[in-house]
């Protein structure tokens, strides 16, 4: 899973990147640079730790998330649109994390000379809308010329769908809100529309507002939808916590009233928005977590491991994590009848421990 972090200049974007990843990117010097910073972080999952203790494998491989810290959005983007480099990065992410500034710091002036996180989010979304609208209009022009010489049913369906996209974008609304059939989603998938991607809004707050999340997020509730979520985080505080030992971090978090780390909150929010679940493969060689989307069938889950597994899928031997932990033995799970053989139509559940049977 890839998550792109975007925000206006001086929003605390790179500070949040450091807090999430443990990186030490220079936050003072980074603003305005064009390159992206990347870091891969392990997804905390206590189930992986427990399975690792039981099987004592040679390798333990948790699920991972890649965070991409993109260049800050400023006056240049408003004037000429996103650069090809920026678009090349952001169109490939699975979700967008937009950070907006709520903290005050005279040493770090806001580009607009005032603090208004709702306004900043509107600016970011407006740039995404314009970028998507440009793609829609260009494609509609090409389809119009194409259909004059030869009109196909597929072209007509795509044009009708793009008309709906265009109307929504012209109304300054994201494509996340457009109801599409599975076929329609396949049609637009290749365009990688920015406003269709799940959106996580992070309001970057002062330390004084850590306990006031409901109040901080109230202005954003009306712009949220099933594919968008908002949470408040003090990126500066979280970056400082990331540099402490585990014991020191727990004490500091308790003093400030932080119940859960920014990384844990964002990962949970990301999984919920993207509809992701984890299944596990276990053994003496390796304990590993695999990330798939909800409603993934067993052969496609096998394909996440290797394409040969999907192509030659026969059966999936499945026991749920909870049933296994009650026994701590795969053999005992079989004896007790909680291990099942599932076929091609089985929907993999979060927490399934699976051994795939396949023939190449």
PyMOL commands that set and color helices and strands:
alter all, ss='L'
color gray80, all
select helices_A, chain A and resi 13-21+27-30+46-55+75-80+84-90+117-149+153-170+175-177+182-189+194-196+207-209+213-223+235-242+246-256+262-274+298-305+307-311+321-325+330-335
alter helices_A, ss='H'
color red, helices_A
select strands_A, chain A and resi 2-7+37-42+59-61+64-69+95-101+198-204+228-233+276-281+286-293+313-320+340-342+352-358
alter strands_A, ss='S'
color yellow, strands_A
deselect
rebuild
show_as cartoon
